[in-house]
Amino acid sequence: MNRSSLTTLIWSLAAVVILAGGYFIYRHYSAHADYITSVSSTASPNTVALRIDPASGSVFTGNNLDVDILVDSPSQAVSAVQAELDYSSNLQYVSSSTTGTVFNTQVASTGDANGVTATNGVLTFSRLRTDTGYTGTGGEVIHLTFKTVAAGSYTMQINKANSEVDAYSNAANLLQVGSSSSFTAQDRQILLTWNAPYRSSLATSGIKVQFYNAGTSTLVASATSLSASSTGVTSIADSTVTSALSDSQTYDVRITVPGYLTRKIAGVTHPLTVPFNLGGTQALTPGDINADNKISLSDLVLAIQAYNNVNNATTTLTKQTYGGSFTLGNLVAMIHQYNSAPNGD
């Protein structure tokens, strides 16, 4: 074989190798391109979710807690929802409502009127629609009402493993996210503050707070044997008192502290968003030593005994009322009160 023929053969073999290599390179990248396309097509930018709304909050113990179960399916029509909601033991299921639901047909024949079953902290329901399905965000599935039975924190969780949001086209389960929520329940407390002249501490027991329907003599609730801190704040958390008071109802409140005239605050609306403030012109008036809600001659006699250091229960109360001792200035102030406005509210 001459040099020219050998050269021609070498170039021919090289061309075959290049063409074959190019073919396999093409097949390799084509196959990987198909794989990459399939991955991106399954990662939908539109999440299908079951949500609890609101996601957090705070309520008073004993009050109802209302939540909505919503569905999000922005780009794919869905025709059915089956859900399990797990909730804390300090919640009690009360009722359900399907007003405004986008799934107009009840599936389950058991449970309440809307097919809701709630037992031992597990609530289930199923809904569907008979048209071409729902597409959108924030679609109402069902409204649920619970009652808080104890103070503390508690949660709700859509159990994704036991829940479905089914596609209209092929009934495939599209659910990607099952949301959770957290709440707190707190006991009602009524805080009272006042300005008690002279007295540095109101820790002595015997404070009484009474609630009347506004403008009447009808007693609604009474908290007795209360104590106050040195800052003059009393907290009433007695459930028998707080549960007797109705939200948005207006009351007249009478506060009695040993050694002082009773003070009434008219027209207070419950629940209280700020403490009662008895400072300024509504300050408690000292001098009612014998607890008849007026500053009388009998109180003056007891005050004079306290001034002269007579040691008995009433003089001890007199001294406590006036900050631990009873001075001539205190006696003069008490006589002035006796002559001007001797009666409590």
Rosetta silent file (secondary structure, phi, psi, omega in degrees, C-alpha in Angstrom):
SEQUENCE: MNRSSLTTLIWSLAAVVILAGGYFIYRHYSAHADYITSVSSTASPNTVALRIDPASGSVFTGNNLDVDILVDSPSQAVSAVQAELDYSSNLQYVSSSTTGTVFNTQVASTGDANGVTATNGVLTFSRLRTDTGYTGTGGEVIHLTFKTVAAGSYTMQINKANSEVDAYSNAANLLQVGSSSSFTAQDRQILLTWNAPYRSSLATSGIKVQFYNAGTSTLVASATSLSASSTGVTSIADSTVTSALSDSQTYDVRITVPGYLTRKIAGVTHPLTVPFNLGGTQALTPGDINADNKISLSDLVLAIQAYNNVNNATTTLTKQTYGGSFTLGNLVAMIHQYNSAPNGD
SCORE:     score description
SCORE:     0.000 S_00000001
   1 L     0.000  126.712  179.909    0.000    0.000    0.000 S_00000001
   2 L   -76.786  169.561 -176.246    1.484    3.289   -1.040 S_00000001
   3 H   -59.526  -37.863 -178.381    1.652    6.333    1.258 S_00000001
   4 H   -65.242  -41.070 -179.898   -1.373    7.996   -0.408 S_00000001
   5 H   -68.218  -39.002  178.862   -3.646    4.981    0.144 S_00000001
   6 H   -63.188  -41.392  179.017   -2.539    4.650    3.782 S_00000001
   7 H   -63.036  -41.892  179.713   -3.314    8.285    4.448 S_00000001
   8 H   -62.738  -40.673 -179.803   -6.745    7.925    2.912 S_00000001
   9 H   -65.292  -42.548 -179.527   -7.490    4.859    5.094 S_00000001
  10 H   -61.594  -46.136 -179.705   -6.412    6.621    8.305 S_00000001
  11 H   -65.718  -33.437  178.002   -8.626    9.625    7.617 S_00000001
  12 H   -66.034  -44.503  177.893  -11.539    7.333    6.775 S_00000001
  13 H   -63.343  -39.670  179.655  -11.187    5.458   10.103 S_00000001
  14 H   -62.957  -38.938  179.766  -10.916    8.762   11.982 S_00000001
  15 H   -64.804  -39.535  178.632  -14.111    9.992   10.365 S_00000001
  16 H   -63.772  -44.578  179.651  -15.945    6.837   11.461 S_00000001
  17 H   -61.287  -43.791 -178.642  -14.711    7.210   15.059 S_00000001
  18 H   -63.766  -43.664  179.919  -15.715   10.895   15.157 S_00000001
  19 H   -64.917  -42.025  179.204  -19.168   10.153   13.763 S_00000001
  20 H   -65.336  -44.530  178.603  -19.725    7.275   16.193 S_00000001
  21 H   -61.619  -41.730  178.312  -18.508    9.327   19.138 S_00000001
  22 H   -62.064  -37.540  179.355  -20.736   12.187   18.129 S_00000001
  23 H   -63.269  -47.405 -177.636  -23.714    9.835   17.946 S_00000001
  24 H   -68.812  -35.436  174.616  -23.154    8.450   21.460 S_00000001
  25 H   -62.499  -43.427  177.675  -22.530   11.927   22.851 S_00000001
  26 H   -60.151  -45.715 -179.265  -25.814   13.033   21.268 S_00000001
  27 H   -64.182  -39.893 -178.832  -27.686   10.024   22.773 S_00000001
  28 H   -62.789  -49.024 -177.384  -26.119   10.621   26.203 S_00000001
  29 H   -74.762  -29.949  176.383  -27.148   14.281   26.433 S_00000001
  30 H   -65.138  -43.062  179.360  -30.521   13.661   24.852 S_00000001
  31 H   -62.993  -43.338  179.997  -31.303   11.058   27.507 S_00000001
  32 H   -69.437  -32.333  176.861  -30.204   13.391   30.316 S_00000001
  33 H   -64.847  -39.804  176.384  -32.159   16.264   28.834 S_00000001
  34 H   -61.552  -40.923 -178.893  -35.326   14.134   28.991 S_00000001
  35 H   -64.841  -46.014  179.857  -34.579   13.325   32.667 S_00000001
  36 H   -62.557  -41.024  178.541  -34.036   16.960   33.629 S_00000001
  37 H   -62.549  -39.931 -177.768  -37.274   17.949   31.906 S_00000001
  38 H   -69.448  -35.691  178.072  -39.231   15.276   33.764 S_00000001
  39 H   -65.321  -48.051 -176.933  -37.851   16.396   37.156 S_00000001
  40 H   -66.011  -30.037 -178.306  -38.729   20.023   36.620 S_00000001
  41 H   -73.493  -23.758  179.330  -42.225   19.151   35.443 S_00000001
  42 H   -86.357  -15.952  179.776  -43.027   17.301   38.701 S_00000001
  43 L   -91.522   81.400 -176.352  -41.894   20.187   40.926 S_00000001
  44 L   -68.968  134.698  177.225  -45.031   22.325   40.606 S_00000001
  45 L   -74.656   -7.730 -177.517  -44.643   25.966   41.633 S_00000001
  46 L  -109.138  109.714 -174.773  -48.268   25.904   42.896 S_00000001
  47 L   -81.682  133.100  173.659  -48.632   24.170   46.244 S_00000001
  48 L   -94.794  122.782 -171.413  -51.796   22.222   47.035 S_00000001
  49 E  -142.842  153.467  165.789  -52.492   22.627   50.744 S_00000001
  50 E  -109.774  124.779 -174.594  -55.057   22.268   53.507 S_00000001
  51 E  -120.401  149.927  172.808  -54.772   25.195   55.908 S_00000001
  52 E  -102.382  126.434 -178.255  -56.141   26.069   59.351 S_00000001
  53 E  -128.004  124.088    4.063  -57.234   29.688   59.639 S_00000001
  54 L   -77.522  166.249 -178.805  -56.312   31.481   61.826 S_00000001
  55 L   -87.783  -12.896  179.455  -52.904   29.929   62.392 S_00000001
  56 E  -161.344  167.302  178.503  -52.538   31.315   65.910 S_00000001
  57 E   166.557 -177.265 -179.703  -54.374   33.291   68.559 S_00000001
  58 E  -143.630  137.649 -179.807  -55.394   33.633   72.186 S_00000001
  59 E  -137.241  166.341  173.560  -58.749   33.167   73.894 S_00000001
  60 E   -80.906  144.130  175.412  -60.181   33.085   77.394 S_00000001
  61 L   -58.571  133.327 -178.269  -60.615   29.704   79.030 S_00000001
  62 L    94.377  -12.867  178.155  -64.194   28.537   78.553 S_00000001
  63 L   -87.729  161.258  176.274  -64.726   30.545   75.367 S_00000001
  64 E   -78.542  149.244  173.028  -65.275   29.102   71.903 S_00000001
  65 E  -120.913  120.934 -178.024  -62.495   28.947   69.339 S_00000001
  66 E  -107.626  131.248  176.822  -63.584   29.094   65.686 S_00000001
  67 E  -133.619  153.776  174.347  -61.362   27.969   62.815 S_00000001
  68 E  -111.880  138.111  171.022  -61.829   27.493   59.084 S_00000001
  69 E   -96.763  118.714 -175.626  -60.297   24.671   57.079 S_00000001
  70 E  -114.152  152.257  176.603  -59.253   26.131   53.726 S_00000001
  71 E  -117.214  137.871  172.488  -57.945   24.519   50.539 S_00000001
  72 E  -115.515  123.057  172.300  -55.342   25.968   48.179 S_00000001
  73 E  -148.608   79.910 -168.208  -55.081   24.556   44.664 S_00000001
  74 E   -64.367  -30.375 -171.278  -54.032   27.467   42.442 S_00000001
  75 E  -125.936   -6.697 -177.597  -53.601   25.657   39.126 S_00000001
  76 E  -125.778  131.496  179.652  -55.284   22.247   39.297 S_00000001
  77 E   -70.324  132.064  178.186  -58.996   21.567   39.684 S_00000001
  78 E  -121.643  147.168 -173.146  -59.816   19.471   42.750 S_00000001
  79 E  -122.382   -7.209 -177.696  -63.101   17.754   43.441 S_00000001
  80 E  -152.838  148.310  175.896  -62.822   16.109   46.879 S_00000001
  81 E  -132.507  130.088  170.280  -61.261   16.607   50.315 S_00000001
  82 E  -125.997  125.276 -171.657  -60.792   14.021   53.020 S_00000001
  83 E  -136.336  147.002  168.971  -59.084   15.334   56.126 S_00000001
  84 E  -118.759  125.219  177.263  -57.908   14.331   59.563 S_00000001
  85 E  -112.748  119.082  176.291  -57.363   17.144   62.072 S_00000001
  86 E   -96.318  132.120 -175.895  -55.453   16.264   65.243 S_00000001
  87 E  -137.389  158.589 -175.059  -56.053   18.627   68.175 S_00000001
  88 L   -67.937  155.347 -176.302  -54.977   19.021   71.805 S_00000001
  89 L   -70.721  -17.663  178.392  -56.873   17.413   74.662 S_00000001
  90 L   -88.903   20.125  169.796  -57.667   20.779   76.273 S_00000001
  91 E  -116.929  142.678  177.859  -59.995   21.513   73.350 S_00000001
  92 E  -119.981  123.246  179.287  -63.544   20.221   73.136 S_00000001
  93 E   -68.071  136.245 -177.559  -65.219   19.892   69.750 S_00000001
  94 E  -112.921  -57.053 -173.847  -68.567   21.745   69.637 S_00000001
  95 E  -164.497  174.533  177.405  -69.987   21.982   66.112 S_00000001
  96 E  -136.451  162.067  176.369  -69.383   22.488   62.387 S_00000001
  97 E  -145.436  141.284  177.540  -70.810   24.620   59.593 S_00000001
  98 L  -113.163   17.048  175.593  -70.589   24.314   55.804 S_00000001
  99 L   -60.627  124.477  179.505  -71.951   27.766   55.001 S_00000001
 100 L    83.996    5.475 -178.226  -69.878   29.120   52.127 S_00000001
 101 L   -68.048  148.531  175.464  -68.111   25.842   51.421 S_00000001
 102 L   -93.581    0.573  175.190  -66.733   25.188   47.922 S_00000001
 103 L  -119.427   98.972 -163.897  -67.381   21.460   48.424 S_00000001
 104 L   -88.103    3.413 -176.094  -71.149   21.213   48.508 S_00000001
 105 E  -124.324  131.124  176.566  -71.645   17.492   49.127 S_00000001
 106 E   -84.213  137.259 -178.556  -71.184   15.550   52.338 S_00000001
 107 L   -98.443  -53.591 -175.186  -69.607   12.120   51.966 S_00000001
 108 L   -71.121  140.357  177.992  -69.625   10.529   55.423 S_00000001
 109 L   -96.841   -4.995  178.659  -72.954    9.371   56.811 S_00000001
 110 L  -101.902  174.283  178.543  -71.661    9.224   60.385 S_00000001
 111 L    87.483 -153.654 -177.914  -70.781   12.016   62.793 S_00000001
 112 L   -81.637 -165.855 -175.123  -72.654   15.292   63.132 S_00000001
 113 L   -62.504  -21.013  179.460  -74.968   16.923   60.596 S_00000001
 114 L  -108.418   16.578  177.114  -71.995   17.691   58.343 S_00000001
 115 L    76.373   19.857  179.920  -70.335   14.303   58.656 S_00000001
 116 L   -91.055  129.826  175.015  -67.723   15.431   61.183 S_00000001
 117 E  -117.310  128.585 -179.199  -66.504   12.841   63.677 S_00000001
 118 E  -132.637  117.661 -178.727  -64.400   13.959   66.641 S_00000001
 119 E  -145.869  128.005  173.022  -63.037   11.496   69.207 S_00000001
 120 L    51.672   45.332  175.135  -60.027   11.644   71.541 S_00000001
 121 L    79.684   11.825  178.055  -58.365   14.554   69.799 S_00000001
 122 E  -126.175  123.501 -179.069  -58.890   13.275   66.242 S_00000001
 123 E  -119.509  134.078 -179.906  -61.426   14.918   63.931 S_00000001
 124 E  -131.231  151.459  174.637  -62.296   13.632   60.449 S_00000001
 125 E  -160.611  160.564  177.159  -64.553   14.753   57.604 S_00000001
 126 E  -139.287  135.468  178.593  -64.994   14.266   53.842 S_00000001
 127 E  -138.173  151.791  173.556  -66.448   16.679   51.264 S_00000001
 128 E  -146.083  170.095  174.493  -66.765   16.711   47.480 S_00000001
 129 L  -130.051  149.999 -169.490  -68.231   18.748   44.645 S_00000001
 130 L  -102.283    5.649  178.066  -70.078   17.390   41.658 S_00000001
 131 L   -99.415 -146.290 -176.642  -69.054   19.859   38.944 S_00000001
 132 L   -86.513   13.075  172.611  -65.676   20.315   37.244 S_00000001
 133 L    98.916  172.499 -179.260  -63.852   20.994   40.493 S_00000001
 134 E  -109.497  134.959  172.261  -62.401   23.906   42.452 S_00000001
 135 E  -130.479  129.241  179.333  -59.349   25.926   41.447 S_00000001
 136 E   151.242 -169.631  178.456  -58.048   28.782   43.585 S_00000001
 137 E  -125.536  148.005  177.345  -56.696   29.685   47.027 S_00000001
 138 E    71.649   26.739  178.574  -58.467   30.044   50.368 S_00000001
 139 E   -72.440  127.724 -179.382  -61.474   27.941   49.396 S_00000001
 140 E   -68.564  124.434  173.802  -63.716   27.255   52.396 S_00000001
 141 E   -97.545  -53.438 -179.507  -63.993   23.541   53.139 S_00000001
 142 E  -161.875  151.661  177.200  -65.631   23.602   56.566 S_00000001
 143 E  -107.205  130.908 -176.805  -65.952   25.807   59.653 S_00000001
 144 E  -121.775  139.958  177.521  -65.206   24.178   63.025 S_00000001
 145 E  -119.138  127.900  176.082  -66.006   25.372   66.540 S_00000001
 146 E  -119.550  165.088  174.064  -64.117   24.177   69.610 S_00000001
 147 E  -123.991  134.409  177.019  -64.318   25.154   73.278 S_00000001
 148 E   -82.119  125.983 -175.068  -61.291   25.731   75.486 S_00000001
 149 L  -109.191   -6.452  179.015  -61.676   23.722   78.675 S_00000001
 150 L  -155.534  152.244  177.614  -58.396   24.512   80.422 S_00000001
 151 L   -71.614  151.264  177.332  -55.765   27.212   80.456 S_00000001
 152 E   136.279 -169.315  178.436  -52.531   26.612   78.571 S_00000001
 153 E  -102.647  152.379 -179.900  -51.212   26.198   75.052 S_00000001
 154 E  -154.878  164.221 -173.006  -52.646   23.859   72.464 S_00000001
 155 E  -135.184  160.276  167.624  -52.282   22.947   68.816 S_00000001
 156 E  -130.096  147.658 -177.890  -54.157   21.721   65.755 S_00000001
 157 E  -147.079  125.973  169.386  -52.537   19.847   62.882 S_00000001
 158 E   -71.871  117.597  179.561  -53.788   18.623   59.518 S_00000001
 159 L   -79.124   99.275 -174.108  -52.488   15.045   59.449 S_00000001
 160 H   -61.540  -36.600 -177.358  -51.150   14.955   55.888 S_00000001
 161 H   -63.613  -27.361 -177.829  -50.593   11.196   55.921 S_00000001
 162 H  -110.860   20.510 -177.803  -54.295   10.602   56.552 S_00000001
 163 L  -128.031  157.644 -179.890  -55.677   13.403   54.375 S_00000001
 164 E  -143.147  147.337  164.302  -56.327   13.888   50.660 S_00000001
 165 E  -127.833  108.060 -168.155  -57.125   16.609   48.148 S_00000001
 166 E   -94.386  137.188  178.445  -58.151   14.752   44.990 S_00000001
 167 E   -68.517  143.819  176.547  -57.733   15.991   41.426 S_00000001
 168 L   -67.284  -36.166 -172.191  -60.874   16.340   39.326 S_00000001
 169 L   -70.259  -41.058 -173.975  -59.191   14.839   36.252 S_00000001
 170 L  -141.931   10.078  178.419  -57.978   11.523   37.691 S_00000001
 171 L    63.902   15.961  177.019  -58.727   11.499   41.459 S_00000001
 172 L   -69.402  143.910  178.001  -55.003   11.564   42.256 S_00000001
 173 E   -76.344  114.014 -176.600  -54.118   12.856   45.710 S_00000001
 174 L   -98.133   -2.662 -171.999  -52.489   16.245   45.131 S_00000001
 175 L   -62.191  125.028  178.696  -52.051   17.275   48.790 S_00000001
 176 L  -110.752  -31.685 -175.588  -48.559   18.592   49.460 S_00000001
 177 E  -134.948  130.881  169.776  -48.923   20.548   52.721 S_00000001
 178 E  -115.058  114.312 -170.171  -51.057   20.041   55.820 S_00000001
 179 L   -80.863  170.102  176.348  -50.743   23.113   58.031 S_00000001
 180 E  -127.288  166.553  176.300  -50.692   23.451   61.819 S_00000001
 181 E  -144.556  155.843  178.817  -51.880   26.104   64.252 S_00000001
 182 E  -137.883  139.686 -176.963  -51.095   27.049   67.837 S_00000001
 183 E  -138.847  165.593  171.916  -53.180   28.912   70.382 S_00000001
 184 E  -127.454  144.205  173.431  -53.192   29.838   74.058 S_00000001
 185 E  -117.061  130.330 -178.859  -56.081   29.829   76.485 S_00000001
 186 E  -126.541  143.020  177.253  -55.826   32.026   79.560 S_00000001
 187 L   -65.780  145.413  175.788  -58.027   32.307   82.595 S_00000001
 188 L   -67.466  136.350  174.287  -59.916   35.548   82.926 S_00000001
 189 L  -133.976  140.156  178.063  -58.360   37.913   85.424 S_00000001
 190 E  -113.435  119.079 -179.145  -59.661   41.240   86.653 S_00000001
 191 E  -100.445  132.287  179.139  -56.996   43.659   87.825 S_00000001
 192 E  -120.937  131.807  174.340  -57.889   46.435   90.233 S_00000001
 193 E  -125.822  150.214  178.376  -55.667   49.352   91.139 S_00000001
 194 E  -153.509  167.120  176.677  -56.312   52.162   93.544 S_00000001
 195 L  -111.104  110.300  179.964  -54.713   55.001   95.405 S_00000001
 196 L  -109.049  102.854 -176.997  -54.963   54.500   99.145 S_00000001
 197 L   -55.968  141.570  174.928  -53.548   57.555  100.931 S_00000001
 198 L    78.117  -38.700 -170.729  -51.039   56.915  103.716 S_00000001
 199 L   -80.565  122.103 -177.979  -51.116   53.157  103.435 S_00000001
 200 L   -84.909  -19.810 -179.485  -47.903   51.734  102.015 S_00000001
 201 L  -142.232  140.762  175.645  -49.226   48.197  101.747 S_00000001
 202 L  -116.364   34.508 -176.373  -52.654   46.675  101.188 S_00000001
 203 L   -74.840  -11.410  177.821  -51.581   43.117  101.847 S_00000001
 204 L   -63.304  134.196  179.803  -54.121   42.762  104.651 S_00000001
 205 L   -71.679  171.589  178.447  -56.869   40.349  103.655 S_00000001
 206 L   107.786    0.553  176.804  -60.532   41.294  103.638 S_00000001
 207 E   -68.892  137.627 -178.001  -60.689   43.247  100.378 S_00000001
 208 E  -130.861  135.159  178.032  -64.057   42.743   98.660 S_00000001
 209 E  -126.630  125.248 -177.847  -65.065   43.517   95.068 S_00000001
 210 E  -121.492  141.793 -179.535  -68.714   43.348   93.978 S_00000001
 211 E  -115.581  124.667  179.032  -70.204   43.579   90.478 S_00000001
 212 E  -118.167  147.977  169.364  -73.734   44.913   89.931 S_00000001
 213 E   -57.820  134.915 -172.386  -75.704   45.308   86.736 S_00000001
 214 L   -55.442  130.695  176.139  -75.171   48.943   85.802 S_00000001
 215 L    76.322   10.241 -178.815  -77.620   51.346   87.404 S_00000001
 216 L  -130.448  175.394  174.819  -79.282   48.653   89.517 S_00000001
 217 L  -103.300   16.749 -178.599  -78.920   46.972   92.884 S_00000001
 218 L   -82.876  111.960 -179.885  -78.732   43.514   91.276 S_00000001
 219 E   -78.560  125.015 -179.036  -75.580   41.782   92.486 S_00000001
 220 E   -97.692  -43.120 -177.905  -74.049   39.619   89.741 S_00000001
 221 E  -156.203  152.968 -179.093  -70.811   38.429   91.340 S_00000001
 222 E  -142.240  127.094  175.453  -68.753   39.015   94.437 S_00000001
 223 E  -108.496  122.501 -174.699  -65.091   38.337   95.103 S_00000001
 224 E  -123.374  170.815  178.401  -64.222   38.294   98.786 S_00000001
 225 E    54.040   41.008  178.794  -61.237   37.675  101.066 S_00000001
 226 E   -88.513  158.237  172.686  -58.872   39.213   98.528 S_00000001
 227 L  -124.408  161.082  179.508  -55.403   40.549   99.192 S_00000001
 228 L  -127.453  155.112  176.720  -53.444   43.188   97.361 S_00000001
 229 L   -77.311  174.285 -178.903  -49.792   43.696   96.646 S_00000001
 230 L   -67.552  -15.838  177.696  -47.816   46.603   98.025 S_00000001
 231 L   -89.195    2.912  177.340  -48.447   48.431   94.744 S_00000001
 232 L    77.190   36.216  179.449  -52.180   48.336   95.364 S_00000001
 233 E  -119.907  128.954  175.236  -53.067   45.786   92.674 S_00000001
 234 E  -116.257  135.647  176.829  -55.499   42.949   93.175 S_00000001
 235 E  -109.982  123.864  177.592  -55.972   40.156   90.645 S_00000001
 236 E  -105.628  110.503  178.895  -59.319   38.353   90.594 S_00000001
 237 L  -117.579    8.799 -179.333  -59.027   35.005   88.842 S_00000001
 238 L   -61.750  116.991 -175.216  -61.852   33.229   90.659 S_00000001
 239 H   -64.543  -28.219  178.448  -63.703   31.365   87.898 S_00000001
 240 H   -67.762  -24.717  176.554  -67.016   31.615   89.767 S_00000001
 241 H   -85.718  -53.156 -174.838  -66.687   35.393   89.490 S_00000001
 242 H   -64.410  -34.338 -179.686  -65.226   35.730   86.023 S_00000001
 243 L   -73.509  -19.641  179.670  -67.628   33.220   84.480 S_00000001
 244 L   -80.268  -13.897 -177.945  -70.611   35.133   85.900 S_00000001
 245 L   -95.971  135.492 -176.379  -69.638   38.266   83.976 S_00000001
 246 L   -98.017  141.729  176.774  -70.705   38.595   80.349 S_00000001
 247 L   -59.938  140.699  177.298  -68.592   40.033   77.572 S_00000001
 248 L    67.364    7.518  176.737  -69.553   43.574   76.511 S_00000001
 249 L   -87.851  146.019 -178.646  -71.871   43.892   79.531 S_00000001
 250 E  -102.267  135.586 -176.654  -71.645   47.046   81.657 S_00000001
 251 E  -130.368  156.084  165.043  -71.363   46.827   85.442 S_00000001
 252 E   -99.305  132.068 -174.801  -71.080   49.047   88.498 S_00000001
 253 E  -114.708  127.781  177.440  -68.162   47.900   90.644 S_00000001
 254 E  -111.532  128.818 -177.856  -67.956   48.419   94.411 S_00000001
 255 E  -119.175  126.345 -179.712  -64.589   48.020   96.120 S_00000001
 256 E  -120.122  124.085  176.163  -64.252   47.664   99.871 S_00000001
 257 L  -121.804  129.630 -179.034  -60.895   47.764  101.647 S_00000001
 258 L   -52.018  129.809  179.576  -60.765   47.469  105.472 S_00000001
 259 E    93.843   -5.765 -177.498  -60.304   50.893  107.033 S_00000001
 260 E  -124.451  155.487  171.805  -61.561   52.793  103.964 S_00000001
 261 L   -69.038  144.285  177.110  -64.925   53.965  102.692 S_00000001
 262 L   -64.648  138.923 -179.898  -66.392   51.795   99.935 S_00000001
 263 E  -118.815  134.249  177.071  -65.842   53.211   96.469 S_00000001
 264 E  -109.462  135.485  171.841  -68.097   52.594   93.470 S_00000001
 265 E  -113.355  118.968 -175.362  -66.994   52.847   89.841 S_00000001
 266 E   -92.795  146.426  169.795  -69.990   53.120   87.527 S_00000001
 267 E    69.784   46.967  178.172  -70.301   51.906   83.960 S_00000001
 268 E   -97.783  129.726 -178.127  -67.367   49.507   83.561 S_00000001
 269 E   -96.572  133.263  178.870  -67.530   47.219   80.521 S_00000001
 270 L  -100.461  143.768    3.385  -66.335   43.629   80.738 S_00000001
 271 L   -79.828  154.760 -175.682  -63.932   42.132   79.725 S_00000001
 272 L   -80.004  127.231  175.136  -61.473   44.640   81.057 S_00000001
 273 L   -94.498  -18.718  175.345  -58.748   45.706   78.686 S_00000001
 274 L  -135.719  154.265  178.457  -57.134   47.944   81.280 S_00000001
 275 L   -64.770  152.840  168.359  -57.159   47.731   85.080 S_00000001
 276 E   -61.868  134.374  179.626  -59.686   49.688   87.091 S_00000001
 277 E  -120.070  112.245 -178.272  -57.866   52.823   88.204 S_00000001
 278 E  -102.692   26.392  179.432  -59.086   54.386   91.401 S_00000001
 279 L   -79.609 -176.754  176.919  -56.454   57.063   91.585 S_00000001
 280 H    63.068 -133.018 -175.210  -56.951   60.818   91.588 S_00000001
 281 H   -68.720  -14.812  179.175  -60.399   62.074   92.612 S_00000001
 282 H   -99.392   20.299  179.589  -61.595   58.478   93.027 S_00000001
 283 L   -61.483  148.785  176.317  -58.962   57.604   95.612 S_00000001
 284 L   -67.196  141.686 -176.834  -60.067   55.475   98.527 S_00000001
 285 L  -102.861  119.986 -179.571  -60.859   57.516  101.613 S_00000001
 286 E   -79.196  159.131  173.389  -59.393   56.287  104.907 S_00000001
 287 E   126.629   -9.590  179.558  -61.113   56.484  108.262 S_00000001
 288 E   -87.070   79.038 -173.323  -63.913   53.872  108.289 S_00000001
 289 L   -73.706  -36.384 -175.963  -62.466   51.934  111.185 S_00000001
 290 L   -95.425   11.279  169.989  -65.672   50.176  112.302 S_00000001
 291 L    60.458   39.482  175.385  -66.669   49.126  108.750 S_00000001
 292 L  -107.421   12.641  177.887  -70.100   50.814  108.573 S_00000001
 293 L    61.844   33.599  170.415  -69.173   52.670  105.365 S_00000001
 294 E  -155.860  154.579  175.991  -69.163   56.078  106.971 S_00000001
 295 L   -96.400  106.428 -172.369  -66.768   58.114  109.061 S_00000001
 296 L  -113.711  179.109  177.153  -68.653   58.578  112.282 S_00000001
 297 H   -60.871  -34.596  178.042  -67.971   59.743  115.814 S_00000001
 298 H   -60.217  -39.995  178.491  -67.257   56.120  116.716 S_00000001
 299 H   -65.545  -38.649  178.678  -64.425   56.083  114.182 S_00000001
 300 H   -63.112  -40.576  178.183  -63.005   59.280  115.661 S_00000001
 301 H   -60.796  -44.908  179.155  -63.011   57.720  119.131 S_00000001
 302 H   -64.235  -36.473  178.958  -61.112   54.708  117.778 S_00000001
 303 H   -65.981  -40.517  178.465  -58.704   57.020  115.984 S_00000001
 304 H   -64.017  -38.656  176.520  -57.996   58.946  119.184 S_00000001
 305 H   -61.455  -41.731  178.968  -57.295   55.639  120.932 S_00000001
 306 H   -63.918  -39.340  179.129  -54.840   54.758  118.163 S_00000001
 307 H   -63.264  -34.223  179.850  -53.193   58.149  118.547 S_00000001
 308 L   -89.322   10.270  175.715  -52.817   57.460  122.265 S_00000001
 309 L    64.911   31.030  171.094  -51.336   54.012  121.481 S_00000001
 310 L   -69.177  131.255 -171.284  -54.193   51.972  122.894 S_00000001
 311 L  -102.864   95.470  172.904  -53.381   48.429  121.789 S_00000001
 312 L  -148.177  179.561 -173.125  -56.392   46.539  120.409 S_00000001
 313 H   -61.172  -41.596 -176.824  -57.628   45.181  117.073 S_00000001
 314 H   -71.214  -35.454  177.814  -59.352   48.367  115.955 S_00000001
 315 H   -72.402  -31.470  174.649  -56.415   50.582  116.769 S_00000001
 316 H   -62.448  -44.749  177.054  -54.143   48.142  114.928 S_00000001
 317 H   -61.303  -40.702  178.926  -56.383   48.483  111.858 S_00000001
 318 H   -59.402  -44.685 -179.089  -56.291   52.262  112.254 S_00000001
 319 H   -66.933  -40.713  177.307  -52.513   52.243  112.253 S_00000001
 320 H   -61.462  -41.239 -178.625  -52.383   49.877  109.243 S_00000001
 321 H   -60.955  -35.673 -175.934  -54.784   52.134  107.376 S_00000001
 322 L  -103.663   26.909  170.934  -52.542   55.113  107.948 S_00000001
 323 L    86.128   20.541  174.155  -49.265   53.437  107.096 S_00000001
 324 L   106.517  -15.886  176.311  -48.283   51.836  110.393 S_00000001
 325 L  -148.433  161.987 -178.971  -48.740   54.751  112.781 S_00000001
 326 L  -125.099  116.038 -173.941  -51.414   57.324  113.546 S_00000001
 327 L  -104.791  172.654  176.149  -50.277   60.909  113.906 S_00000001
 328 H   -61.787  -36.732  177.383  -51.932   64.151  114.927 S_00000001
 329 H   -62.758  -39.363  176.587  -51.980   65.113  111.256 S_00000001
 330 H   -62.833  -39.940 -179.404  -53.884   61.919  110.437 S_00000001
 331 H   -65.471  -42.315  178.147  -56.399   62.738  113.161 S_00000001
 332 H   -62.060  -43.639  179.331  -56.924   66.269  111.819 S_00000001
 333 H   -62.920  -37.511 -179.585  -57.449   64.883  108.278 S_00000001
 334 H   -68.817  -39.826  176.532  -59.960   62.363  109.603 S_00000001
 335 H   -63.509  -39.278  177.281  -61.905   65.072  111.446 S_00000001
 336 H   -61.275  -42.667  179.181  -61.978   67.081  108.221 S_00000001
 337 H   -65.821  -38.241  178.429  -63.384   64.068  106.370 S_00000001
 338 H   -60.664  -35.412 -176.990  -65.938   63.555  109.150 S_00000001
 339 H   -88.208  -12.850 -174.275  -67.167   67.122  108.660 S_00000001
 340 H  -111.403  -60.182 -176.502  -67.187   67.143  104.836 S_00000001
 341 L  -141.199   78.656 -170.126  -68.007   63.827  103.138 S_00000001
 342 L   -80.421  -11.321 -171.648  -68.347   61.128  105.756 S_00000001
 343 E  -105.824  144.735  174.804  -70.234   58.485  103.721 S_00000001
 344 L   -82.975  177.606  179.975  -68.967   55.914  101.226 S_00000001
 345 L   -75.366    0.000    0.000  -70.636   54.991   97.934 S_00000001
